Amino acid sequence: MGNWSEKQEEKKERKEKDKTSREILGKYFYDLSKLSFGAMVLGVVVPWFSESDKESYWLLLLIGLFTTASLAYFGYKVIRR
């Protein structure tokens, strides 16, 4: 009987470690999403208003938004797994 309860305790601990690991990994991807937003999106908006050549900034803005959304979605999926 003692062996069964030990295995149940180990199983519970392993499950808790997996949950904590997923949460940390999900937070990591959320942080990458925030960094991507800061670098690509906000970094493009400032020069966009000061310079006349704006065609290349549209591409950078779209890439930044796509990267931000993708990383945030991936972080969400990791946490909700």
Biopython code that builds the backbone (N, CA, C, O; Angstrom):
import numpy as np
from Bio.PDB.StructureBuilder import StructureBuilder

atoms = [
    (1, "MET", "N", (0.811, -1.183, 0.000)),
    (1, "MET", "CA", (0.000, 0.000, 0.000)),
    (1, "MET", "C", (0.862, 1.257, 0.000)),
    (1, "MET", "O", (0.486, 2.263, -0.601)),
    (2, "GLY", "N", (1.999, 1.210, 0.659)),
    (2, "GLY", "CA", (2.893, 2.359, 0.724)),
    (2, "GLY", "C", (3.515, 2.665, -0.633)),
    (2, "GLY", "O", (3.742, 3.826, -0.973)),
    (3, "ASN", "N", (3.788, 1.621, -1.400)),
    (3, "ASN", "CA", (4.382, 1.800, -2.721)),
    (3, "ASN", "C", (3.421, 2.524, -3.657)),
    (3, "ASN", "O", (3.844, 3.371, -4.443)),
    (4, "TRP", "N", (2.140, 2.201, -3.580)),
    (4, "TRP", "CA", (1.130, 2.842, -4.426)),
    (4, "TRP", "C", (1.017, 4.326, -4.110)),
    (4, "TRP", "O", (0.935, 5.146, -5.024)),
    (5, "SER", "N", (1.011, 4.676, -2.855)),
    (5, "SER", "CA", (0.891, 6.089, -2.470)),
    (5, "SER", "C", (2.144, 6.869, -2.864)),
    (5, "SER", "O", (2.057, 8.045, -3.219)),
    (6, "GLU", "N", (3.306, 6.219, -2.803)),
    (6, "GLU", "CA", (4.544, 6.877, -3.248)),
    (6, "GLU", "C", (4.494, 7.162, -4.745)),
    (6, "GLU", "O", (4.897, 8.238, -5.187)),
    (7, "LYS", "N", (4.003, 6.210, -5.521)),
    (7, "LYS", "CA", (3.892, 6.417, -6.965)),
    (7, "LYS", "C", (2.894, 7.529, -7.294)),
    (7, "LYS", "O", (3.107, 8.312, -8.219)),
    (8, "GLN", "N", (1.810, 7.589, -6.529)),
    (8, "GLN", "CA", (0.831, 8.654, -6.746)),
    (8, "GLN", "C", (1.433, 10.020, -6.422)),
    (8, "GLN", "O", (1.161, 11.003, -7.111)),
    (9, "GLU", "N", (2.234, 10.077, -5.392)),
    (9, "GLU", "CA", (2.897, 11.333, -5.002)),
    (9, "GLU", "C", (3.905, 11.756, -6.077)),
    (9, "GLU", "O", (3.988, 12.934, -6.426)),
    (10, "GLU", "N", (4.671, 10.788, -6.598)),
    (10, "GLU", "CA", (5.630, 11.085, -7.665)),
    (10, "GLU", "C", (4.910, 11.577, -8.919)),
    (10, "GLU", "O", (5.361, 12.509, -9.584)),
    (11, "LYS", "N", (3.796, 10.940, -9.227)),
    (11, "LYS", "CA", (3.006, 11.343, -10.391)),
    (11, "LYS", "C", (2.478, 12.765, -10.227)),
    (11, "LYS", "O", (2.484, 13.550, -11.175)),
    (12, "LYS", "N", (2.027, 13.087, -9.034)),
    (12, "LYS", "CA", (1.520, 14.427, -8.754)),
    (12, "LYS", "C", (2.639, 15.470, -8.863)),
    (12, "LYS", "O", (2.431, 16.550, -9.416)),
    (13, "GLU", "N", (3.823, 15.146, -8.334)),
    (13, "GLU", "CA", (4.959, 16.061, -8.408)),
    (13, "GLU", "C", (5.399, 16.280, -9.856)),
    (13, "GLU", "O", (5.701, 17.404, -10.256)),
    (14, "ARG", "N", (5.434, 15.204, -10.634)),
    (14, "ARG", "CA", (5.821, 15.312, -12.043)),
    (14, "ARG", "C", (4.834, 16.186, -12.808)),
    (14, "ARG", "O", (5.226, 16.996, -13.648)),
    (15, "LYS", "N", (3.557, 16.012, -12.509)),
    (15, "LYS", "CA", (2.516, 16.811, -13.164)),
    (15, "LYS", "C", (2.664, 18.292, -12.807)),
    (15, "LYS", "O", (2.500, 19.160, -13.664)),
    (16, "GLU", "N", (2.970, 18.570, -11.558)),
    (16, "GLU", "CA", (3.163, 19.954, -11.112)),
    (16, "GLU", "C", (4.413, 20.573, -11.761)),
    (16, "GLU", "O", (4.398, 21.748, -12.129)),
    (17, "LYS", "N", (5.484, 19.796, -11.899)),
    (17, "LYS", "CA", (6.694, 20.290, -12.558)),
    (17, "LYS", "C", (6.428, 20.590, -14.026)),
    (17, "LYS", "O", (6.900, 21.599, -14.550)),
    (18, "ASP", "N", (5.681, 19.727, -14.689)),
    (18, "ASP", "CA", (5.336, 19.957, -16.095)),
    (18, "ASP", "C", (4.506, 21.223, -16.254)),
    (18, "ASP", "O", (4.717, 21.992, -17.192)),
    (19, "LYS", "N", (3.574, 21.442, -15.353)),
    (19, "LYS", "CA", (2.730, 22.636, -15.409)),
    (19, "LYS", "C", (3.571, 23.895, -15.219)),
    (19, "LYS", "O", (3.401, 24.875, -15.944)),
    (20, "THR", "N", (4.471, 23.867, -14.254)),
    (20, "THR", "CA", (5.338, 25.012, -13.999)),
    (20, "THR", "C", (6.250, 25.266, -15.193)),
    (20, "THR", "O", (6.465, 26.415, -15.578)),
    (21, "SER", "N", (6.778, 24.217, -15.768)),
    (21, "SER", "CA", (7.649, 24.351, -16.940)),
    (21, "SER", "C", (6.900, 24.965, -18.120)),
    (21, "SER", "O", (7.446, 25.822, -18.816)),
    (22, "ARG", "N", (5.667, 24.542, -18.353)),
    (22, "ARG", "CA", (4.858, 25.104, -19.440)),
    (22, "ARG", "C", (4.561, 26.575, -19.193)),
    (22, "ARG", "O", (4.594, 27.383, -20.122)),
    (23, "GLU", "N", (4.273, 26.922, -17.954)),
    (23, "GLU", "CA", (3.990, 28.320, -17.641)),
    (23, "GLU", "C", (5.210, 29.200, -17.886)),
    (23, "GLU", "O", (5.087, 30.297, -18.430)),
    (24, "ILE", "N", (6.376, 28.727, -17.492)),
    (24, "ILE", "CA", (7.602, 29.501, -17.698)),
    (24, "ILE", "C", (7.896, 29.639, -19.186)),
    (24, "ILE", "O", (8.276, 30.718, -19.642)),
    (25, "LEU", "N", (7.727, 28.570, -19.942)),
    (25, "LEU", "CA", (7.959, 28.637, -21.382)),
    (25, "LEU", "C", (6.954, 29.555, -22.063)),
    (25, "LEU", "O", (7.316, 30.306, -22.970)),
    (26, "GLY", "N", (5.706, 29.503, -21.638)),
    (26, "GLY", "CA", (4.694, 30.398, -22.194)),
    (26, "GLY", "C", (5.000, 31.853, -21.898)),
    (26, "GLY", "O", (4.845, 32.711, -22.767)),
    (27, "LYS", "N", (5.438, 32.140, -20.669)),
    (27, "LYS", "CA", (5.820, 33.504, -20.320)),
    (27, "LYS", "C", (7.009, 33.964, -21.150)),
    (27, "LYS", "O", (7.092, 35.134, -21.524)),
    (28, "TYR", "N", (7.923, 33.056, -21.438)),
    (28, "TYR", "CA", (9.073, 33.385, -22.272)),
    (28, "TYR", "C", (8.614, 33.835, -23.666)),
    (28, "TYR", "O", (9.116, 34.828, -24.194)),
    (29, "PHE", "N", (7.677, 33.118, -24.249)),
    (29, "PHE", "CA", (7.189, 33.505, -25.572)),
    (29, "PHE", "C", (6.382, 34.798, -25.526)),
    (29, "PHE", "O", (6.410, 35.576, -26.480)),
    (30, "TYR", "N", (5.669, 35.034, -24.440)),
    (30, "TYR", "CA", (4.984, 36.318, -24.280)),
    (30, "TYR", "C", (6.001, 37.460, -24.204)),
    (30, "TYR", "O", (5.794, 38.523, -24.788)),
    (31, "ASP", "N", (7.094, 37.232, -23.485)),
    (31, "ASP", "CA", (8.136, 38.257, -23.404)),
    (31, "ASP", "C", (8.791, 38.503, -24.765)),
    (31, "ASP", "O", (9.087, 39.645, -25.119)),
    (32, "LEU", "N", (9.013, 37.438, -25.517)),
    (32, "LEU", "CA", (9.547, 37.608, -26.876)),
    (32, "LEU", "C", (8.577, 38.397, -27.743)),
    (32, "LEU", "O", (8.994, 39.196, -28.580)),
    (33, "SER", "N", (7.297, 38.175, -27.544)),
    (33, "SER", "CA", (6.283, 38.913, -28.282)),
    (33, "SER", "C", (6.346, 40.400, -27.943)),
    (33, "SER", "O", (6.255, 41.247, -28.832)),
    (34, "LYS", "N", (6.501, 40.712, -26.670)),
    (34, "LYS", "CA", (6.606, 42.111, -26.259)),
    (34, "LYS", "C", (7.865, 42.758, -26.832)),
    (34, "LYS", "O", (7.829, 43.906, -27.273)),
    (35, "LEU", "N", (8.972, 42.024, -26.827)),
    (35, "LEU", "CA", (10.210, 42.560, -27.394)),
    (35, "LEU", "C", (10.080, 42.778, -28.900)),
    (35, "LEU", "O", (10.562, 43.774, -29.439)),
    (36, "SER", "N", (9.435, 41.851, -29.555)),
    (36, "SER", "CA", (9.209, 41.994, -30.993)),
    (36, "SER", "C", (8.357, 43.223, -31.288)),
    (36, "SER", "O", (8.632, 43.967, -32.229)),
    (37, "PHE", "N", (7.332, 43.430, -30.487)),
    (37, "PHE", "CA", (6.480, 44.601, -30.678)),
    (37, "PHE", "C", (7.277, 45.878, -30.464)),
    (37, "PHE", "O", (7.161, 46.826, -31.241)),
    (38, "GLY", "N", (8.071, 45.905, -29.432)),
    (38, "GLY", "CA", (8.857, 47.092, -29.140)),
    (38, "GLY", "C", (9.886, 47.399, -30.207)),
    (38, "GLY", "O", (10.066, 48.554, -30.594)),
    (39, "ALA", "N", (10.555, 46.378, -30.676)),
    (39, "ALA", "CA", (11.622, 46.591, -31.651)),
    (39, "ALA", "C", (11.093, 46.844, -33.053)),
    (39, "ALA", "O", (11.508, 47.797, -33.713)),
    (40, "MET", "N", (10.195, 46.010, -33.504)),
    (40, "MET", "CA", (9.767, 46.093, -34.900)),
    (40, "MET", "C", (8.660, 47.120, -35.118)),
    (40, "MET", "O", (8.737, 47.909, -36.059)),
    (41, "VAL", "N", (7.659, 47.127, -34.292)),
    (41, "VAL", "CA", (6.500, 47.990, -34.523)),
    (41, "VAL", "C", (6.792, 49.415, -34.043)),
    (41, "VAL", "O", (6.692, 50.366, -34.818)),
    (42, "LEU", "N", (7.144, 49.556, -32.790)),
    (42, "LEU", "CA", (7.407, 50.894, -32.280)),
    (42, "LEU", "C", (8.678, 51.489, -32.884)),
    (42, "LEU", "O", (8.772, 52.704, -33.063)),
    (43, "GLY", "N", (9.640, 50.650, -33.194)),
    (43, "GLY", "CA", (10.865, 51.123, -33.838)),
    (43, "GLY", "C", (10.640, 51.622, -35.251)),
    (43, "GLY", "O", (11.428, 52.431, -35.741)),
    (44, "VAL", "N", (9.611, 51.177, -35.912)),
    (44, "VAL", "CA", (9.288, 51.612, -37.273)),
    (44, "VAL", "C", (8.422, 52.865, -37.254)),
    (44, "VAL", "O", (8.527, 53.699, -38.153)),
    (45, "VAL", "N", (7.585, 53.007, -36.264)),
    (45, "VAL", "CA", (6.641, 54.123, -36.230)),
    (45, "VAL", "C", (7.365, 55.461, -36.095)),
    (45, "VAL", "O", (6.969, 56.434, -36.737)),
    (46, "VAL", "N", (8.397, 55.531, -35.291)),
    (46, "VAL", "CA", (9.103, 56.801, -35.071)),
    (46, "VAL", "C", (9.737, 57.342, -36.348)),
    (46, "VAL", "O", (9.488, 58.498, -36.686)),
    (47, "PRO", "N", (10.541, 56.572, -37.072)),
    (47, "PRO", "CA", (11.113, 57.129, -38.301)),
    (47, "PRO", "C", (10.077, 57.302, -39.418)),
    (47, "PRO", "O", (10.294, 58.069, -40.356)),
    (48, "TRP", "N", (8.980, 56.604, -39.316)),
    (48, "TRP", "CA", (7.937, 56.674, -40.330)),
    (48, "TRP", "C", (7.404, 58.099, -40.460)),
    (48, "TRP", "O", (7.105, 58.549, -41.565)),
    (49, "PHE", "N", (7.286, 58.803, -39.352)),
    (49, "PHE", "CA", (6.772, 60.162, -39.380)),
    (49, "PHE", "C", (7.825, 61.188, -39.796)),
    (49, "PHE", "O", (7.480, 62.299, -40.197)),
    (50, "SER", "N", (9.087, 60.828, -39.704)),
    (50, "SER", "CA", (10.127, 61.815, -39.987)),
    (50, "SER", "C", (10.730, 61.695, -41.387)),
    (50, "SER", "O", (11.352, 62.645, -41.861)),
    (51, "GLU", "N", (10.567, 60.578, -42.049)),
    (51, "GLU", "CA", (11.174, 60.393, -43.365)),
    (51, "GLU", "C", (10.096, 60.296, -44.440)),
    (51, "GLU", "O", (8.930, 60.021, -44.157)),
    (52, "SER", "N", (10.524, 60.532, -45.690)),
    (52, "SER", "CA", (9.562, 60.527, -46.792)),
    (52, "SER", "C", (9.414, 59.151, -47.450)),
    (52, "SER", "O", (8.351, 58.845, -47.990)),
    (53, "ASP", "N", (10.445, 58.331, -47.415)),
    (53, "ASP", "CA", (10.390, 56.997, -48.027)),
    (53, "ASP", "C", (9.684, 56.034, -47.075)),
    (53, "ASP", "O", (10.303, 55.506, -46.150)),
    (54, "LYS", "N", (8.393, 55.805, -47.300)),
    (54, "LYS", "CA", (7.599, 55.024, -46.354)),
    (54, "LYS", "C", (7.252, 53.624, -46.855)),
    (54, "LYS", "O", (6.641, 52.847, -46.122)),
    (55, "GLU", "N", (7.629, 53.289, -48.082)),
    (55, "GLU", "CA", (7.254, 51.971, -48.606)),
    (55, "GLU", "C", (7.917, 50.834, -47.853)),
    (55, "GLU", "O", (7.272, 49.822, -47.578)),
    (56, "SER", "N", (9.175, 50.976, -47.516)),
    (56, "SER", "CA", (9.871, 49.894, -46.818)),
    (56, "SER", "C", (9.366, 49.752, -45.376)),
    (56, "SER", "O", (9.451, 48.667, -44.799)),
    (57, "TYR", "N", (8.849, 50.823, -44.796)),
    (57, "TYR", "CA", (8.359, 50.755, -43.423)),
    (57, "TYR", "C", (7.077, 49.943, -43.317)),
    (57, "TYR", "O", (6.822, 49.334, -42.278)),
    (58, "TRP", "N", (6.272, 49.922, -44.361)),
    (58, "TRP", "CA", (5.052, 49.104, -44.335)),
    (58, "TRP", "C", (5.403, 47.628, -44.181)),
    (58, "TRP", "O", (4.768, 46.907, -43.411)),
    (59, "LEU", "N", (6.410, 47.189, -44.910)),
    (59, "LEU", "CA", (6.826, 45.786, -44.831)),
    (59, "LEU", "C", (7.353, 45.464, -43.431)),
    (59, "LEU", "O", (6.997, 44.434, -42.858)),
    (60, "LEU", "N", (8.188, 46.326, -42.888)),
    (60, "LEU", "CA", (8.711, 46.093, -41.545)),
    (60, "LEU", "C", (7.597, 46.099, -40.499)),
    (60, "LEU", "O", (7.618, 45.308, -39.557)),
    (61, "LEU", "N", (6.642, 46.982, -40.668)),
    (61, "LEU", "CA", (5.517, 47.049, -39.743)),
    (61, "LEU", "C", (4.688, 45.765, -39.785)),
    (61, "LEU", "O", (4.304, 45.238, -38.741)),
    (62, "LEU", "N", (4.413, 45.265, -40.986)),
    (62, "LEU", "CA", (3.643, 44.025, -41.123)),
    (62, "LEU", "C", (4.406, 42.821, -40.572)),
    (62, "LEU", "O", (3.816, 41.956, -39.924)),
    (63, "ILE", "N", (5.699, 42.764, -40.823)),
    (63, "ILE", "CA", (6.512, 41.672, -40.284)),
    (63, "ILE", "C", (6.513, 41.723, -38.757)),
    (63, "ILE", "O", (6.392, 40.691, -38.097)),
    (64, "GLY", "N", (6.649, 42.914, -38.206)),
    (64, "GLY", "CA", (6.633, 43.066, -36.750)),
    (64, "GLY", "C", (5.312, 42.663, -36.140)),
    (64, "GLY", "O", (5.285, 41.987, -35.112)),
    (65, "LEU", "N", (4.212, 43.067, -36.758)),
    (65, "LEU", "CA", (2.896, 42.691, -36.242)),
    (65, "LEU", "C", (2.666, 41.185, -36.334)),
    (65, "LEU", "O", (2.123, 40.574, -35.414)),
    (66, "PHE", "N", (3.086, 40.594, -37.456)),
    (66, "PHE", "CA", (2.932, 39.147, -37.625)),
    (66, "PHE", "C", (3.767, 38.384, -36.599)),
    (66, "PHE", "O", (3.292, 37.417, -36.003)),
    (67, "THR", "N", (5.005, 38.816, -36.393)),
    (67, "THR", "CA", (5.880, 38.153, -35.426)),
    (67, "THR", "C", (5.327, 38.281, -34.017)),
    (67, "THR", "O", (5.332, 37.318, -33.250)),
    (68, "THR", "N", (4.855, 39.464, -33.681)),
    (68, "THR", "CA", (4.280, 39.691, -32.355)),
    (68, "THR", "C", (3.080, 38.782, -32.121)),
    (68, "THR", "O", (2.991, 38.117, -31.089)),
    (69, "ALA", "N", (2.167, 38.753, -33.070)),
    (69, "ALA", "CA", (0.971, 37.934, -32.933)),
    (69, "ALA", "C", (1.315, 36.444, -32.888)),
    (69, "ALA", "O", (0.722, 35.697, -32.110)),
    (70, "SER", "N", (2.263, 36.009, -33.710)),
    (70, "SER", "CA", (2.641, 34.591, -33.742)),
    (70, "SER", "C", (3.248, 34.143, -32.418)),
    (70, "SER", "O", (2.897, 33.086, -31.895)),
    (71, "LEU", "N", (4.154, 34.946, -31.881)),
    (71, "LEU", "CA", (4.788, 34.577, -30.615)),
    (71, "LEU", "C", (3.789, 34.594, -29.458)),
    (71, "LEU", "O", (3.845, 33.734, -28.580)),
    (72, "ALA", "N", (2.887, 35.557, -29.453)),
    (72, "ALA", "CA", (1.872, 35.610, -28.399)),
    (72, "ALA", "C", (0.946, 34.400, -28.499)),
    (72, "ALA", "O", (0.589, 33.813, -27.478)),
    (73, "TYR", "N", (0.556, 34.025, -29.702)),
    (73, "TYR", "CA", (-0.312, 32.866, -29.894)),
    (73, "TYR", "C", (0.400, 31.579, -29.469)),
    (73, "TYR", "O", (-0.197, 30.712, -28.830)),
    (74, "PHE", "N", (1.677, 31.464, -29.828)),
    (74, "PHE", "CA", (2.435, 30.275, -29.456)),
    (74, "PHE", "C", (2.574, 30.186, -27.935)),
    (74, "PHE", "O", (2.455, 29.103, -27.363)),
    (75, "GLY", "N", (2.824, 31.315, -27.284)),
    (75, "GLY", "CA", (2.896, 31.324, -25.821)),
    (75, "GLY", "C", (1.572, 30.922, -25.203)),
    (75, "GLY", "O", (1.546, 30.187, -24.216)),
    (76, "TYR", "N", (0.482, 31.390, -25.768)),
    (76, "TYR", "CA", (-0.856, 31.025, -25.287)),
    (76, "TYR", "C", (-1.079, 29.522, -25.432)),
    (76, "TYR", "O", (-1.591, 28.877, -24.516)),
    (77, "LYS", "N", (-0.698, 28.966, -26.574)),
    (77, "LYS", "CA", (-0.901, 27.535, -26.811)),
    (77, "LYS", "C", (-0.056, 26.677, -25.864)),
    (77, "LYS", "O", (-0.499, 25.620, -25.415)),
    (78, "VAL", "N", (1.153, 27.137, -25.566)),
    (78, "VAL", "CA", (2.012, 26.380, -24.663)),
    (78, "VAL", "C", (1.414, 26.354, -23.267)),
    (78, "VAL", "O", (1.403, 25.309, -22.615)),
    (79, "ILE", "N", (0.919, 27.489, -22.803)),
    (79, "ILE", "CA", (0.353, 27.544, -21.464)),
    (79, "ILE", "C", (-0.935, 26.737, -21.375)),
    (79, "ILE", "O", (-1.164, 26.068, -20.367)),
    (80, "ARG", "N", (-1.780, 26.779, -22.396)),
    (80, "ARG", "CA", (-3.080, 26.096, -22.361)),
    (80, "ARG", "C", (-3.010, 24.626, -22.724)),
    (80, "ARG", "O", (-4.033, 23.943, -22.682)),
    (81, "ARG", "N", (-1.865, 24.124, -23.071)),
    (81, "ARG", "CA", (-1.705, 22.733, -23.481)),
    (81, "ARG", "C", (-2.127, 21.781, -22.432)),
    (81, "ARG", "O", (-2.051, 20.568, -22.632)),
]
sb = StructureBuilder()
sb.init_structure("model")
sb.init_model(0)
sb.init_chain("A")
sb.init_seg("    ")
for serial, (resi, resn, name, xyz) in enumerate(atoms, 1):
    if name == "N":
        sb.init_residue(resn, " ", resi, " ")
    sb.init_atom(name, np.array(xyz, "f"), 0.0, 1.0, " ", f" {name:<3s}", serial, name[0])
structure = sb.get_structure()
